[in-house]
Amino acid sequence: MPNKLFMIDGSHPCATVERALTMKGIPYKTVELVPPLHAPVAKALFGVRTVPAMTFEDGLKVSGSRAILAELERRVPEPSLWPTDPERRAAVAAAERWGDEVFQSIPRRILWPAFQRNPKALPSFTENSKIPAPGAALVAAAPVLTRIERRMNGATDAATRADLLALPAHLDRIDAWIADGTLGGEPPNAADLQILPSVRLLMTIGDVAPLIEGRPVADLVRRALPAIGGHVPAGTYPAEWLPAPAAAT
């Protein structure tokens, strides 16, 4: 049985796992699911409703990007996703945990309400999908899809507005990790793989991209990750929901 990655096209934690699989040279096949139908499928197969999730060739099942990366490291230790120095290893572990437990959910809470406000943006995020879905059908289905996804991800207006206003502080934290070497080394470490895909996805949102551009993390994302499709036009969110972009330095 081949290694199989159950994933959603365009998902940032799925991109985390795919980058790690490629780095380690581990062969795998993808099983693409579509939101929100992925939830019952993942629940039936893995006991949780989220992806990424993997079945390995020996039958082991693992779900969640951080748990999968740990299993990949165990199976194929080189190239390592972890520094050997204990202090730096602890710093990477803390950043990876924050990227998974805190930061990873923010793009979902911002993106799904954006699709509800601007459903015509939704088809641009499916251009690389292996599952054909006419753009007009996606736009027509957007009211139902976005309502379900917003409920699943706790993306209330209050939560989304809070995420937008808190984003500069999160980006400051990421830039500080780049400055001290926790992020941005070669090869990428587990924290890079966990955090940078989330930033990349946020950069597709026109109202959010100006908060990221000009920062060290924007340059790192472009160096470390391939470009992705998808774009939500600026003006989707009310101006009063958005913090002012950081002054250029």
DOSE-849381 format. One record per residue: residue number from 1; x, y, z of N, C-alpha, C, CB in turn. Coordinates in Angstrom, 2 decimals, m for minus. Last residue first. Glycine has a CB too. Example, Ala and Ser with C-alpha at 12.3 -4.5 7.8 and 13.67 -1.06 7.14 Angstrom:
BEGIN
 seq     npx     npy     npz    capx    capy    capz     cpx     cpy     cpz    cbpx    cbpy    cbpz
   2   12.85   m2.25    7.08   13.67   m1.06    7.14   12.90    0.03    7.87   14.08   m0.60    5.72
   1   13.19   m5.69    7.80   12.30   m4.50    7.80   13.20   m3.30    7.80   11.31   m4.47    9.05
END
This chain:
BEGIN
 seq     npx     npy     npz    capx    capy    capz     cpx     cpy     cpz    cbpx    cbpy    cbpz
 249   10.39   50.29    6.39   11.65   50.51    7.12   12.84   50.28    6.19   11.75   49.58    8.35
 248    7.08   51.54    6.08    8.24   50.91    5.47    9.50   51.27    6.25    8.37   51.33    4.00
 247    4.65   51.01    8.62    5.46   51.94    7.85    6.68   51.22    7.31    5.89   53.15    8.72
 246    2.06   48.58    8.23    3.26   49.05    8.92    4.03   50.00    8.01    4.16   47.86    9.35
 245   m1.35   49.51    7.55   m0.10   48.82    7.18    1.08   49.42    7.92    0.15   48.90    5.67
 244   m3.79   49.62   10.16   m2.99   50.35    9.17   m1.75   49.54    8.83   m2.60   51.77    9.69
 243   m6.25   46.96   10.30   m5.23   47.82   10.88   m4.47   48.55    9.79   m4.26   47.00   11.74
 242   m9.70   46.83    9.40   m8.32   46.58    9.05   m7.37   47.50    9.82   m8.12   46.77    7.56
 241  m12.31   47.48    9.71  m11.90   46.18   10.24  m10.39   45.99   10.16  m12.60   45.05    9.48
 240  m12.73   49.80    8.35  m12.60   49.90    9.81  m12.24   48.56   10.45  m13.90   50.43   10.41
 239  m13.07   49.00    5.72  m11.80   49.62    6.10  m11.62   49.66    7.61  m11.72   51.03    5.55
 238  m14.54   45.76    5.26  m14.67   47.19    5.57  m13.35   47.77    6.07  m15.77   47.41    6.61
 237  m13.24   43.57    2.68  m13.54   43.86    4.09  m13.69   45.36    4.31  m12.43   43.31    5.00
 236  m12.82   43.92   m0.03  m13.79   42.91    0.42  m14.19   43.17    1.87  m13.20   41.50    0.27
 235  m10.82   45.57   m0.74  m12.13   46.17   m0.59  m13.19   45.19   m0.17  m12.54   46.83   m1.85
 234   m8.98   43.50   m3.00   m9.02   44.50   m1.94  m10.38   45.17   m1.93   m7.89   45.54   m2.11
 233  m10.08   40.20   m3.99   m9.78   41.61   m4.25   m9.82   42.47   m3.00  m10.76   42.16   m5.26
 232   m8.36   37.30   m3.50   m9.55   38.01   m3.02   m9.29   39.50   m3.19   m9.89   37.64   m1.51
 231   m7.06   34.76   m5.47   m6.96   36.18   m5.10   m8.33   36.67   m4.67   m6.41   37.03   m6.28
 230   m5.18   32.03   m6.70   m6.19   32.54   m5.79   m5.97   34.00   m5.44   m6.21   31.72   m4.54
 229   m2.13   30.10   m6.74   m3.24   30.83   m7.32   m4.19   31.34   m6.26   m3.99   29.95   m8.30
 228    1.22   30.62   m5.49   m0.03   29.87   m5.57   m1.09   30.75   m6.22   m0.49   29.41   m4.16
 227    4.76   30.20   m5.85    3.55   31.02   m5.90    2.32   30.12   m5.99    3.60   31.99   m7.10
 226    6.69   28.15   m3.59    6.21   28.54   m4.92    4.98   29.41   m4.82    5.92   27.31   m5.77
 225    8.80   29.32   m0.92    7.61   28.61   m1.38    7.25   29.04   m2.79    6.43   28.86   m0.44
 224   11.08   30.79   m0.27   10.95   29.42    0.23    9.82   28.63   m0.40   10.75   29.45    1.69
 223   10.98   33.36   m1.31   12.17   32.54   m1.54   11.90   31.06   m1.27   13.32   33.02   m0.67
 222    8.51   34.26   m0.43    8.75   34.19   m1.87    9.99   33.35   m2.19    8.92   35.60   m2.44
 221    8.88   34.13    2.34    7.84   33.32    1.70    8.13   33.16    0.21    6.46   33.95    1.92
 220   10.89   36.09    2.67   11.16   34.69    2.97   10.15   33.77    2.30   11.16   34.45    4.47
 219    9.53   38.45    2.01   10.67   38.03    1.20   10.96   36.54    1.42   11.90   38.87    1.53
 218    7.65   38.44    4.09    7.20   38.42    2.70    8.31   37.95    1.79    6.70   39.81    2.27
 217    9.22   38.62    6.39    8.52   37.37    6.13    8.01   37.29    4.70    7.36   37.21    7.09
 216   10.22   41.27    6.37   11.11   40.15    6.09   10.37   38.86    5.75   12.01   39.91    7.27
 215    7.76   43.35    4.67    8.31   42.72    5.86    9.30   41.62    5.46    7.18   42.13    6.74
 214    6.67   44.13    2.31    7.72   44.96    2.87    8.34   44.40    4.13    7.18   46.31    3.16
 213    3.42   42.85    2.97    4.42   43.32    2.02    5.42   44.26    2.70    3.76   44.03    0.83
 212    1.52   42.63    5.01    2.64   41.69    4.95    3.77   42.20    4.07    2.17   40.34    4.45
 211   m0.48   44.42    4.67    0.04   44.29    6.02    1.31   43.43    6.06   m1.02   43.68    6.93
 210   m1.21   44.09    2.00   m0.43   45.26    2.37    0.13   45.22    3.79   m1.27   46.49    2.21
 209   m2.74   41.58    2.19   m1.40   41.62    1.60   m0.61   42.88    1.97   m1.50   41.52    0.09
 208   m5.33   42.04    3.06   m4.32   41.61    4.03   m2.91   41.77    3.49   m4.56   40.15    4.43
 207   m6.96   42.66    0.97   m6.99   43.56    2.13   m5.90   43.24    3.14   m8.35   43.49    2.80
 206   m6.46   40.51   m0.79   m6.06   41.86   m1.14   m6.06   42.84    0.02   m6.96   42.37   m2.19
 205   m5.02   37.54   m0.07   m6.18   38.36    0.29   m5.80   39.82    0.13   m6.67   38.06    1.75
 204   m2.73   36.15   m0.39   m3.66   36.13   m1.52   m4.88   37.01   m1.27   m4.11   34.71   m1.81
 203   m1.40   36.18    1.99   m0.96   37.15    0.98   m1.85   37.14   m0.25    0.46   36.88    0.58
 202   m2.39   34.01    3.37   m2.88   35.34    3.73   m2.52   36.38    2.68   m2.31   35.76    5.08
 201   m0.81   32.01    2.19   m2.24   32.05    1.92   m2.82   33.41    2.27   m2.95   30.95    2.71
 200    1.72   32.69    3.28    1.51   32.69    1.82    0.03   32.77    1.49    2.13   31.43    1.19
 199    1.25   32.23    5.98    1.50   33.60    5.50    1.25   33.69    4.01    2.93   34.04    5.83
 198    0.97   29.46    5.90   m0.13   30.28    6.40    0.02   31.72    5.93   m0.20   30.22    7.94
 197    3.49   28.62    4.97    2.31   28.44    4.12    1.09   29.25    4.59    1.94   26.98    4.07
 196    5.14   29.38    7.29    5.20   30.13    6.03    4.01   29.85    5.10    6.48   29.81    5.31
 195    4.72   27.58    9.48    4.27   28.98    9.52    4.16   29.60    8.13    5.21   29.80   10.36
 194    5.70   24.99    8.99    4.41   25.16    9.65    3.85   26.58    9.48    4.54   24.85   11.13
 193    8.16   25.28    7.84    7.12   24.56    7.09    5.74   24.76    7.70    7.45   23.07    7.05
 192    9.51   26.65    9.90    9.32   27.27    8.58    8.15   26.61    7.86   10.60   27.16    7.74
 191    9.45   24.60   11.83    8.71   25.84   12.07    8.49   26.61   10.78    9.44   26.71   13.09
 190   11.11   22.64   10.72    9.70   22.33   10.96    8.87   23.58   11.19    9.56   21.40   12.16
 189   13.23   24.41    8.33   12.97   23.55    9.47   11.47   23.37    9.67   13.61   24.12   10.74
 188   14.84   24.44    5.12   13.78   24.87    6.02   13.56   23.89    7.17   12.48   25.06    5.25
 187   18.47   23.83    5.24   17.14   23.72    4.65   16.07   24.22    5.60   16.85   22.27    4.25
 186   18.55   27.26    5.94   18.56   26.24    4.89   19.15   24.96    5.43   19.36   26.73    3.66
 185   16.35   29.54    7.78   17.60   28.84    7.48   17.44   27.90    6.31   18.08   28.09    8.68
 184   13.96   30.74    8.58   14.67   31.27    7.42   15.99   30.61    7.11   14.90   32.68    7.61
 183   13.70   31.07   12.15   13.12   30.82   10.83   14.09   31.30    9.76   11.73   31.52   10.68
 182   15.59   31.63   14.07   14.67   30.51   14.29   14.02   30.10   12.98   13.60   30.88   15.33
 181   17.14   33.89   13.66   17.55   32.65   13.03   16.67   31.45   13.29   18.90   32.33   13.44
 180   16.27   36.32   14.53   17.15   35.56   15.44   17.55   34.19   14.89   16.46   35.38   16.78
 179   14.73   37.21   12.35   15.91   37.97   12.76   16.84   37.17   13.65   15.48   39.23   13.48
 178   12.65   35.37   12.34   13.57   35.42   11.20   14.86   36.12   11.61   12.91   36.16    9.99
 177   11.46   36.05   14.75   12.04   34.71   14.61   12.97   34.64   13.41   10.92   33.66   14.47
 176   10.57   38.59   14.06   11.58   38.44   15.12   12.23   37.07   15.07   10.95   38.67   16.50
 175    8.63   37.94   12.18    9.82   38.67   11.75   10.94   38.58   12.79    9.48   40.14   11.48
 174    6.76   36.74   13.90    7.40   35.95   12.86    8.68   36.63   12.38    6.44   35.73   11.68
 173    6.03   38.96   15.47    6.61   37.78   16.10    7.37   36.94   15.07    5.50   36.92   16.78
 172    4.90   40.60   13.51    6.09   41.06   14.25    6.80   39.87   14.91    5.69   42.11   15.33
 171    2.68   39.06   12.89    3.74   39.21   11.89    5.03   39.73   12.53    3.29   40.15   10.77
 170    1.19   39.41   15.23    1.63   38.07   14.84    2.79   38.15   13.84    0.46   37.26   14.23
 169    0.73   42.16   15.02    1.51   41.64   16.15    2.01   40.23   15.87    0.66   41.65   17.44
 168   m0.88   42.29   12.66    0.47   42.91   12.72    1.32   42.39   13.87    0.34   44.41   12.84
 167   m3.28   40.81   13.48   m2.31   40.26   12.54   m0.95   40.96   12.58   m2.87   40.33   11.15
 166   m5.28   41.82   15.04   m4.13   41.24   15.74   m3.02   40.81   14.79   m4.58   40.04   16.55
 165   m7.18   42.61   13.20   m6.53   43.64   14.01   m5.29   43.12   14.73   m7.51   44.19   15.02
 164   m7.91   40.10   12.16   m7.34   41.12   11.29   m6.58   42.17   12.11   m8.44   41.80   10.46
 163   m8.99   38.84   14.45   m7.81   38.29   13.78   m7.13   39.33   12.90   m8.21   37.08   12.93
 162  m11.21   40.49   14.95  m10.12   40.41   15.94   m8.85   39.85   15.31  m10.55   39.53   17.14
 161  m12.72   39.94   12.68  m12.23   41.30   12.91  m11.09   41.30   13.91  m13.37   42.20   13.40
 160  m13.22   37.22   13.16  m12.47   37.64   11.98  m11.91   39.04   12.16  m13.35   37.58   10.73
 159  m14.74   37.32   15.52  m13.47   36.59   15.49  m12.61   37.04   14.32  m13.71   35.08   15.42
 158  m16.96   38.83   14.68  m16.13   39.32   15.78  m14.76   38.64   15.77  m16.82   39.08   17.14
 157  m18.06   37.21   12.69  m17.56   38.54   12.35  m16.62   39.05   13.43  m18.72   39.52   12.15
 156  m16.77   33.84   13.15  m17.78   34.89   13.33  m17.19   36.23   12.89  m18.26   34.95   14.80
 155  m15.58   31.21   12.55  m15.27   32.46   11.86  m16.43   33.43   11.94  m14.90   32.18   10.40
 154  m15.36   28.60   13.46  m15.58   29.67   14.42  m15.32   31.04   13.84  m14.70   29.47   15.61
 153  m15.25   26.64   11.55  m13.99   27.27   11.94  m14.16   28.41   12.93  m13.29   27.78   10.72
 152  m17.87   25.84   11.11  m16.88   24.82   11.49  m15.60   25.46   12.06  m16.53   23.95   10.28
 151  m19.04   28.26   10.28  m19.46   27.64   11.54  m18.43   26.63   12.02  m20.82   26.95   11.36
 150  m17.70   28.65    7.87  m17.58   29.66    8.93  m17.99   29.07   10.27  m18.45   30.89    8.61
 149  m18.54   26.38    6.46  m17.13   26.53    6.84  m16.94   27.58    7.93  m16.30   26.90    5.61
 148  m21.30   26.93    6.14  m20.85   25.73    6.85  m19.41   25.91    7.34  m20.94   24.50    5.93
 147  m21.21   29.35    4.70  m21.91   29.29    5.98  m21.46   28.09    6.80  m23.44   29.24    5.76
 146  m19.82   28.60    2.41  m19.20   29.54    3.34  m19.90   29.54    4.69  m19.21   30.95    2.75
 145  m21.64   26.80    1.19  m20.28   26.39    1.55  m19.69   27.31    2.62  m19.38   26.38    0.32
 144  m23.92   28.44    0.75  m24.00   27.25    1.61  m22.62   26.86    2.11  m24.65   26.08    0.86
 143  m22.91   30.51   m0.92  m23.64   30.82    0.32  m23.73   29.64    1.29  m25.03   31.28   m0.01
 142  m21.60   29.03   m3.09  m20.85   29.75   m2.06  m21.66   30.08   m0.81  m20.31   31.01   m2.64
 141  m22.85   27.92   m5.22  m22.85   27.14   m3.98  m22.22   27.90   m2.82  m22.11   25.84   m4.19
 140  m22.39   29.78   m7.20  m23.77   29.52   m6.80  m23.83   28.79   m5.46  m24.48   28.70   m7.87
 139  m19.61   29.54   m7.39  m20.20   30.82   m6.96  m21.63   30.61   m6.48  m20.17   31.84   m8.11
 138  m19.47   26.91   m8.34  m18.88   27.27   m7.05  m19.46   28.57   m6.52  m17.36   27.39   m7.18
 137  m20.72   27.18  m10.82  m21.32   26.31   m9.80  m20.77   26.63   m8.42  m21.06   24.83  m10.15
 136  m18.96   28.84  m12.15  m20.32   29.32  m11.89  m21.01   28.49  m10.82  m21.14   29.30  m13.19
 135  m16.68   27.20  m12.35  m16.67   28.39  m11.51  m18.06   28.89  m11.17  m15.91   29.48  m12.19
 134  m17.02   23.66  m12.12  m17.22   24.91  m12.87  m17.32   26.11  m11.94  m18.48   24.81  m13.73
 133  m14.66   21.54  m11.10  m15.81   22.24  m10.52  m15.98   23.56  m11.27  m15.62   22.49   m8.97
 132  m12.81   18.57  m11.00  m13.40   19.63  m11.81  m14.63   20.22  m11.14  m13.77   19.10  m13.19
 131  m10.15   18.02   m9.01  m11.59   17.75   m9.04  m12.27   18.87   m9.83  m12.19   17.64   m7.59
 130   m7.64   18.84   m8.77   m7.85   17.72   m9.67   m9.33   17.37   m9.82   m7.08   16.50   m9.18
 129   m6.92   22.35   m8.66   m7.60   21.18   m8.13   m7.74   20.10   m9.21   m8.97   21.56   m7.59
 128   m5.91   24.73   m9.42   m4.99   23.59   m9.45   m5.63   22.30   m8.94   m3.77   23.90   m8.63
 127   m8.03   26.50   m9.07   m7.49   26.31  m10.42   m6.56   25.11  m10.52   m6.76   27.56  m10.86
 126   m9.31   27.32   m6.83   m9.48   25.91   m7.20   m8.83   25.59   m8.54  m10.96   25.56   m7.24
 125   m9.30   29.98   m6.35   m8.54   29.16   m5.42   m8.64   27.67   m5.75   m9.03   29.40   m4.02
 124  m11.05   31.13   m8.11   m9.62   31.34   m8.36   m8.75   30.50   m7.45   m9.27   32.81   m8.19
 123  m13.65   30.65   m7.11  m13.10   29.76   m8.14  m11.60   29.94   m8.38  m13.83   29.99   m9.43
 122  m13.93   32.82   m5.12  m13.76   31.42   m4.74  m13.17   30.56   m5.86  m15.08   30.85   m4.31
 121  m14.58   35.36   m5.91  m13.16   35.05   m5.70  m12.92   33.56   m5.49  m12.64   35.83   m4.50
 120  m17.29   35.54   m5.93  m16.64   35.42   m7.24  m15.15   35.12   m7.11  m16.85   36.69   m8.05
 119  m18.08   36.05   m3.30  m18.05   34.66   m3.79  m17.39   34.49   m5.14  m19.44   34.13   m3.86
 118  m17.43   37.96   m1.02  m17.05   38.10   m2.42  m16.95   36.71   m3.05  m15.71   38.87   m2.56
 117  m18.40   37.24    1.45  m18.59   38.61    1.02  m18.34   38.78   m0.47  m17.69   39.54    1.80
 116  m17.56   34.59    1.52  m18.97   34.89    1.68  m19.29   36.31    1.19  m19.38   34.73    3.15
 115  m14.82   34.90    1.28  m15.55   34.24    0.20  m17.05   34.52    0.31  m15.29   32.73    0.23
 114  m14.35   36.10    3.76  m14.08   36.86    2.54  m14.80   36.24    1.35  m12.57   36.93    2.27
 113  m14.97   34.02    5.51  m15.85   35.19    5.46  m15.61   36.06    4.23  m15.67   36.03    6.70
 112  m12.67   32.40    4.72  m14.04   31.97    4.47  m15.05   33.11    4.55  m14.42   30.88    5.45
 111  m10.35   33.93    5.49  m10.64   33.62    4.09  m12.10   33.24    3.86   m9.75   32.51    3.62
 110  m10.22   34.21    8.27  m10.26   35.41    7.43  m10.75   35.08    6.03   m8.87   36.05    7.36
 109  m10.18   31.68    9.28  m11.18   32.61    9.84  m11.25   33.91    9.05  m10.87   32.91   11.30
 108   m8.00   30.62    7.86   m9.35   30.09    7.64  m10.41   31.08    8.12   m9.53   28.74    8.37
 107   m5.81   32.12    8.88   m6.22   32.24    7.47   m7.61   31.70    7.19   m5.23   31.53    6.59
 106   m5.92   31.16   11.67   m6.24   32.54   11.30   m6.58   32.68    9.82   m5.09   33.44   11.65
 105   m5.02   28.62   12.23   m6.47   28.81   12.10   m6.84   30.20   11.59   m7.14   28.57   13.43
 104   m2.22   28.86   12.53   m2.79   28.11   11.41   m4.28   28.38   11.19   m2.57   26.63   11.63
 103   m1.51   30.15   14.91   m1.51   30.90   13.65   m2.25   30.18   12.53   m0.10   31.17   13.21
 102   m1.88   28.25   17.08   m2.38   29.63   17.10   m2.57   30.18   15.69   m1.42   30.53   17.88
 101   m0.90   25.69   16.56   m2.00   25.85   17.52   m2.62   27.24   17.49   m1.51   25.56   18.90
 100    1.15   25.98   14.56    0.08   24.99   14.45   m1.13   25.37   15.30    0.60   23.61   14.87
  99    2.80   28.03   15.43    2.30   28.04   14.06    1.14   27.10   13.85    3.39   27.69   13.12
  98    3.40   27.13   18.03    2.60   28.35   17.84    2.00   28.39   16.43    3.48   29.61   18.09
  97    4.98   24.90   17.31    3.75   24.72   18.09    2.83   25.93   17.95    4.08   24.47   19.57
  96    7.11   26.18   15.98    6.26   25.22   15.26    4.93   25.03   15.99    6.97   23.86   15.11
  95    8.19   27.68   18.08    7.62   28.36   16.92    6.70   27.43   16.13    8.74   28.89   16.01
  94    9.05   25.62   19.78    8.06   26.60   20.26    7.40   27.31   19.09    8.72   27.62   21.19
  93   10.90   24.32   18.10    9.73   23.59   18.60    8.64   24.55   19.08   10.14   22.65   19.74
  92   12.81   26.34   17.77   12.06   25.86   16.60   10.79   25.13   17.05   12.93   24.94   15.73
  91   13.75   26.47   20.41   13.14   27.65   19.79   12.30   27.26   18.58   14.23   28.66   19.37
  90   14.82   23.92   20.75   13.70   24.34   21.59   12.99   25.54   21.00   14.19   24.66   23.01
  89   16.90   24.08   18.89   15.84   23.08   18.71   14.62   23.45   19.53   16.34   21.67   19.11
  88   18.50   25.97   20.05   17.82   26.31   18.80   16.70   25.32   18.52   18.82   26.32   17.63
  87   19.32   24.46   22.28   18.63   25.75   22.45   17.88   26.13   21.20   19.62   26.85   22.82
  86   20.58   22.13   21.16   19.38   22.03   22.01   18.61   23.34   22.16   19.77   21.55   23.36
  85   21.48   21.75   17.78   21.74   22.51   19.01   20.48   22.53   19.88   22.20   23.96   18.68
  84   20.35   20.63   15.51   20.93   19.75   16.51   21.21   20.46   17.83   22.21   19.15   15.99
  83   17.11   21.54   14.14   18.53   21.80   14.44   19.04   20.87   15.52   18.72   23.27   14.87
  82   14.96   19.58   12.07   15.27   20.11   13.40   16.75   20.41   13.54   14.82   19.13   14.49
  81   14.44   18.12    9.90   13.61   19.31   10.08   13.92   20.04   11.38   12.13   18.93   10.05
  80   17.18   16.69    8.11   16.41   16.87    9.33   15.61   18.16    9.30   17.33   16.85   10.54
  79   17.04   14.85    5.09   17.50   16.03    5.82   16.57   16.32    7.00   17.57   17.25    4.89
  78   17.00   12.30    7.62   17.75   13.29    6.85   17.05   13.57    5.52   19.20   12.81    6.61
  77   15.23   10.43    8.80   15.84   11.48    9.62   16.56   12.58    8.85   16.79   10.86   10.57
  76   12.41    9.12    8.15   13.51    9.56    7.29   14.21   10.72    7.99   13.00    9.98    5.84
  75   10.79    8.49   10.37   11.02    7.50    9.31   12.23    7.84    8.44    9.77    7.40    8.43
  74   10.81   10.76   11.95   11.17    9.47   12.54   11.54    8.46   11.46   10.01    8.93   13.40
  73    9.91   12.67   10.17   11.26   12.80   10.72   11.73   11.48   11.32   11.30   13.91   11.79
  72    7.31   11.76    9.80    8.23   11.78    8.66    9.68   11.87    9.14    7.91   12.96    7.72
  71    6.31   12.21   12.37    6.42   10.84   11.88    7.35   10.77   10.67    5.03   10.30   11.50
  70    6.38   15.01   12.47    7.14   14.23   13.45    7.33   12.79   12.97    6.43   14.24   14.81
  69    4.60   15.63   10.40    6.01   15.99   10.27    6.88   15.21   11.26    6.19   17.50   10.50
  68    2.23   14.65   11.57    2.76   14.02   10.36    4.24   14.36   10.18    1.96   14.46    9.12
  67    1.89   16.42   13.70    2.09   14.99   13.97    2.67   14.27   12.76    0.77   14.35   14.38
  66    1.51   18.81   12.27    2.65   18.68   13.19    2.93   17.21   13.50    2.37   19.44   14.50
  65   m0.81   18.32   10.69    0.47   18.61   10.05    1.64   18.41   11.00    0.48   20.03    9.53
  64   m3.01   15.60   11.11   m2.49   16.85   11.61   m1.08   17.10   11.11   m2.52   16.87   13.11
  63   m2.82   12.04   11.61   m3.52   13.24   11.15   m2.92   14.46   11.81   m5.03   13.14   11.45
  62   m1.95    8.81   10.54   m1.56    9.99   11.31   m2.28   11.19   10.74   m0.01   10.20   11.29
  61   m1.83    5.31   10.53   m2.60    6.50   10.20   m2.21    7.64   11.12   m4.12    6.22   10.30
  60    0.02    2.61    9.20   m0.12    3.62   10.23   m0.91    4.81    9.71    1.24    4.08   10.74
  59    0.49    0.89    7.05   m0.84    0.92    7.63   m1.05    1.95    8.71   m1.16   m0.40    8.18
  58    2.87    1.08    5.78    2.76    0.00    6.75    1.42   m0.01    7.48    3.88    0.10    7.76
  57    2.59    3.34    4.24    2.61    2.05    3.54    2.51    0.87    4.50    3.86    1.93    2.72
  56    0.26    5.52    5.97    1.58    5.11    5.51    1.53    3.69    4.96    2.60    5.21    6.66
  55   m2.10    7.93    5.46   m1.94    6.50    5.72   m0.59    6.11    5.13   m3.12    5.65    5.10
  54   m2.60   11.18    6.84   m1.85   10.24    6.01   m2.07    8.81    6.45   m0.37   10.57    6.04
  53   m4.11   14.38    6.52   m4.03   13.10    7.21   m3.34   12.13    6.26   m5.45   12.58    7.64
  52   m4.48   17.95    6.88   m3.98   16.75    6.25   m4.04   15.53    7.16   m2.57   16.97    5.81
  51   m7.98   17.72    7.73   m6.82   17.25    6.96   m5.75   18.34    7.10   m7.19   16.97    5.43
  50  m10.44   16.88   10.25   m9.55   17.79    9.54   m8.51   17.03    8.73   m8.86   18.71   10.52
  49  m11.98   15.42   11.96  m12.64   15.95   10.77  m11.72   16.81    9.91  m13.84   16.74   11.17
  48  m10.92   12.19   13.11  m10.96   13.64   13.23  m11.51   14.19   11.92   m9.55   14.24   13.56
  47  m10.84    9.52   12.45  m11.37    9.88   13.75  m11.38   11.35   14.05  m10.60    9.19   14.80
  46  m10.10    8.71    9.96   m9.03    9.03   10.90   m9.52    9.41   12.29   m8.21   10.14   10.36
  45  m12.38    8.04    8.44  m11.12    7.33    8.20  m10.10    7.50    9.32  m10.52    7.81    6.92
  44  m14.48    9.63    9.36  m14.68    8.19    9.22  m13.36    7.44    9.11  m15.53    7.90    8.00
  43  m13.32   12.17    9.26  m13.81   11.63   10.54  m13.96   10.12   10.46  m15.16   12.28   10.92
  42  m12.87   12.47    6.54  m11.73   12.40    7.46  m12.14   11.81    8.81  m11.11   13.78    7.66
  41  m15.58   12.54    5.72  m14.66   11.53    5.20  m13.48   11.35    6.15  m14.17   11.91    3.79
  40  m16.68   14.76    7.05  m17.17   13.41    7.37  m16.25   12.31    6.86  m18.55   13.20    6.81
  39  m14.86   16.82    5.87  m15.00   16.59    7.32  m15.55   15.19    7.63  m15.92   17.64    7.92
  38  m14.98   17.17    3.15  m13.82   16.48    3.70  m14.04   16.06    5.14  m12.59   17.36    3.60
  37  m17.10   18.74    2.52  m17.34   17.30    2.51  m16.14   16.51    3.05  m17.66   16.83    1.11
  36  m16.94   21.46    2.27  m16.80   20.92    3.62  m17.02   19.40    3.70  m17.77   21.60    4.54
  35  m13.86   20.75    0.54  m14.57   21.27    1.71  m16.01   21.62    1.34  m13.85   22.52    2.28
  34  m12.82   17.67   m0.90  m13.33   19.03   m1.10  m14.05   19.49    0.16  m14.28   19.10   m2.34
  33   m9.75   15.84   m1.28  m11.10   16.00   m0.78  m11.53   17.44   m0.99  m11.19   15.60    0.72
  32   m7.46   13.79   m2.95   m7.99   15.14   m2.77   m9.45   15.09   m2.31   m7.88   15.94   m4.08
  31   m4.90   12.01   m2.13   m6.34   11.78   m2.22   m6.98   13.13   m1.91   m6.84   10.64   m1.23
  30   m1.70   11.43   m3.56   m2.67   12.31   m2.91   m4.09   11.82   m3.14   m2.51   13.74   m3.42
  29    1.05    9.33   m2.75   m0.06    9.68   m3.62   m1.02   10.57   m2.85   m0.78    8.41   m4.15
  28    4.63    9.44   m2.41    3.27    9.42   m1.88    2.28    9.71   m3.00    3.11   10.45   m0.74
  27    8.02    9.00   m1.37    6.98    8.91   m2.39    5.59    8.84   m1.74    7.22    7.68   m3.30
  26   10.17   11.28    0.10    9.25   10.18    0.41    8.17   10.12   m0.66    8.62   10.36    1.82
  25   12.15   13.23    0.22   12.16   12.26   m0.87   11.26   11.06   m0.63   13.54   11.79   m1.11
  24   12.14   15.27    2.01   12.68   13.99    2.47   12.66   12.90    1.40   11.91   13.52    3.67
  23   10.94   17.32    0.54   12.28   17.49    1.10   12.92   16.16    1.45   12.22   18.38    2.34
  22    8.40   16.17    0.07    9.32   16.43   m1.04   10.75   16.57   m0.54    8.90   17.69   m1.80
  21    7.36   16.12    2.66    7.49   14.87    1.90    8.48   15.03    0.75    6.12   14.43    1.36
  20    7.35   18.88    3.21    8.20   17.98    3.99    8.40   16.65    3.26    7.59   17.73    5.37
  19    5.46   19.79    1.37    6.83   20.30    1.30    7.78   19.38    2.06    6.91   21.74    1.88
  18    3.18   18.44    2.26    3.72   18.14    0.93    5.16   18.62    0.79    2.85   18.76   m0.15
  17    2.79   19.65    4.76    3.14   18.23    4.68    3.74   17.89    3.32    1.91   17.37    4.95
  16    2.19   22.31    4.00    3.26   22.01    4.95    3.73   20.57    4.80    2.78   22.26    6.40
  15   m0.08   21.96    2.44    1.16   22.40    1.79    2.36   22.15    2.69    1.07   23.89    1.41
  14   m1.84   21.37    4.49   m1.52   20.31    3.53   m0.25   20.67    2.75   m2.70   20.09    2.55
  13   m1.98   23.86    5.75   m1.33   22.75    6.44   m1.04   21.56    5.53   m2.18   22.29    7.59
  12   m3.25   25.30    3.51   m1.90   25.63    3.97   m1.27   24.52    4.82   m1.93   26.91    4.77
  11   m4.92   24.06    0.67   m4.85   24.09    2.14   m3.42   24.35    2.59   m5.37   22.76    2.74
  10   m4.94   23.70   m2.06   m4.82   25.06   m1.56   m4.74   25.17   m0.05   m5.96   25.85   m2.02
   9   m6.92   20.82   m1.90   m6.12   21.69   m2.75   m6.12   23.12   m2.19   m6.65   21.67   m4.20
   8   m6.66   18.82    0.92   m7.51   19.76    0.20   m6.61   20.64   m0.64   m8.39   20.62    1.17
   7   m5.90   15.29    1.45   m5.63   16.72    1.46   m6.73   17.50    0.75   m4.28   17.01    0.82
   6   m4.16   12.52    2.41   m5.52   13.02    2.24   m5.47   14.53    2.46   m6.54   12.33    3.22
   5   m1.60   10.77    1.08   m1.89   12.03    1.77   m3.31   12.46    1.42   m0.86   13.14    1.38
   4   m0.26    7.56    1.39   m1.33    8.39    0.84   m1.55    9.61    1.72   m2.63    7.59    0.71
   3    2.13    5.22    0.41    1.81    6.33    1.31    0.76    7.21    0.64    3.09    7.16    1.66
   2    0.71    2.15   m0.97    1.55    3.35   m1.01    1.19    4.33    0.10    1.42    4.04   m2.38
   1    0.85   m1.19    0.00    0.00    0.00    0.00    0.88    1.24    0.00   m0.96    0.01    1.23
END
